[in-house]
Every structure is written in structure tokens, then in C-alpha cells.
Amino acid sequence: MLKLIEGAMVLGALMLYLVPAMIADAREREDAFAVTMVNILLGWTVIGWFAALVWARHPVSDRRLKHFARRAQRAVARVTIDAIVARAESRGSAIPTFNPRLVPMVARIAASSMRRQRD
């Protein structure tokens, strides 16, 4: 009988611990997984549990989500462009050292593209 009571207490404590995740799922929030992760990883601190609870109960505004998505897209684009530029710069400086025969060819291509732009 004691094992049954003990099991019920553990199950009750687990359900109480996961209340913010259940609320986020019941409200069909798009970020329910993030709320659940905060709840699981930081819920053992009382502040983390209350933060997850407030986050789960807070209404979602479409404007804030769109703004967040736009900022995230811009950040990803900025990182991608920086990586492309860095790779191009590293390749550009490596061309003369790896294959010196390509330098005149690259110069001719650049000169012909400059002539086309002027015309």
C-alpha cells in the first residue's frame, strides 16, 4: 500500500512540475516545445518554473512573432553572407599561391567584364 501511495505522490509531483508545459500545449502555442524545454531544464529552480508558467500563460501576439521571425531571418542572412564573403576572400587570396597559371586568365576575365560594363 505504501508503494502505491508513493507512486501516486511521484506522479502528482511530476504532473505539478510539468503544469507550464501542459498549459502551453493546451493553448496550442507555437512555441510550446520551447516552453517545455525551459520547464524541464530550468524548472527545478523555482524561478525557472515560474518563468515557464508565465510564458505559457502569456498571450501570443502575431505582430511580435512576425517581428521576431523577421529579425531571425535577417540574422541568419547576415551570418550566411559574412561566411560567403569570408570564403570568397580566402579563395581569392589563395588563387595565386596554388595555381599561378590562373592569374592571367582571371585578369583577362576581369578585364573583359569591365569592358562589357562600360559599353
URDAZI-V186338 format. One record per residue. N is the residue number from 1. RES is the residue in three letters. PHI is phi in radians with two decimals (999 if undefined). Layout:
N_RES_PHI + N_RES_PHI
//
This chain:
1_MET_999 + 2_LEU_-1.14 + 3_LYS_-1.10 + 4_LEU_-1.16 + 5_ILE_-1.15 + 6_GLU_-1.09 + 7_GLY_-1.13 + 8_ALA_-1.13 + 9_MET_-1.16 + 10_VAL_-1.13 + 11_LEU_-1.11 + 12_GLY_-1.11 + 13_ALA_-1.15 + 14_LEU_-1.13 + 15_MET_-1.15 + 16_LEU_-1.13 + 17_TYR_-1.12 + 18_LEU_-1.68 + 19_VAL_-0.98 + 20_PRO_-1.04 + 21_ALA_-1.15 + 22_MET_-1.17 + 23_ILE_-1.13 + 24_ALA_-1.08 + 25_ASP_-1.23 + 26_ALA_-1.16 + 27_ARG_-1.46 + 28_GLU_0.94 + 29_ARG_-1.27 + 30_GLU_-1.23 + 31_ASP_-1.80 + 32_ALA_-1.10 + 33_PHE_-1.13 + 34_ALA_-1.14 + 35_VAL_-1.08 + 36_THR_-1.11 + 37_MET_-1.13 + 38_VAL_-1.10 + 39_ASN_-1.11 + 40_ILE_-1.24 + 41_LEU_-1.40 + 42_LEU_-1.99 + 43_GLY_-1.17 + 44_TRP_-1.14 + 45_THR_-1.49 + 46_VAL_-1.07 + 47_ILE_-1.13 + 48_GLY_-1.12 + 49_TRP_-1.16 + 50_PHE_-1.17 + 51_ALA_-1.11 + 52_ALA_-1.15 + 53_LEU_-1.14 + 54_VAL_-1.13 + 55_TRP_-1.09 + 56_ALA_-1.20 + 57_ARG_-1.54 + 58_HIS_-1.27 + 59_PRO_-1.22 + 60_VAL_-1.69 + 61_SER_-1.78 + 62_ASP_-1.10 + 63_ARG_-1.10 + 64_ARG_-1.18 + 65_LEU_-1.14 + 66_LYS_-1.11 + 67_HIS_-1.11 + 68_PHE_-1.11 + 69_ALA_-1.11 + 70_ARG_-1.11 + 71_ARG_-1.13 + 72_ALA_-1.15 + 73_GLN_-1.10 + 74_ARG_-1.13 + 75_ALA_-1.14 + 76_VAL_-1.14 + 77_ALA_-1.11 + 78_ARG_-1.10 + 79_VAL_-1.14 + 80_THR_-1.11 + 81_ILE_-1.11 + 82_ASP_-1.06 + 83_ALA_-1.17 + 84_ILE_-1.13 + 85_VAL_-1.12 + 86_ALA_-1.10 + 87_ARG_-1.18 + 88_ALA_-1.13 + 89_GLU_-1.14 + 90_SER_-1.21 + 91_ARG_-1.24 + 92_GLY_-1.11 + 93_SER_-1.37 + 94_ALA_-1.52 + 95_ILE_-1.06 + 96_PRO_-1.14 + 97_THR_-1.38 + 98_PHE_-1.48 + 99_ASN_-2.46 + 100_PRO_-1.17 + 101_ARG_-1.24 + 102_LEU_-1.36 + 103_VAL_-1.03 + 104_PRO_-1.11 + 105_MET_-1.15 + 106_VAL_-1.14 + 107_ALA_-1.12 + 108_ARG_-1.14 + 109_ILE_-1.12 + 110_ALA_-1.12 + 111_ALA_-1.15 + 112_SER_-1.19 + 113_SER_-1.24 + 114_MET_-1.17 + 115_ARG_-1.12 + 116_ARG_-1.12 + 117_GLN_-1.20 + 118_ARG_-1.24 + 119_ASP_-1.36
//
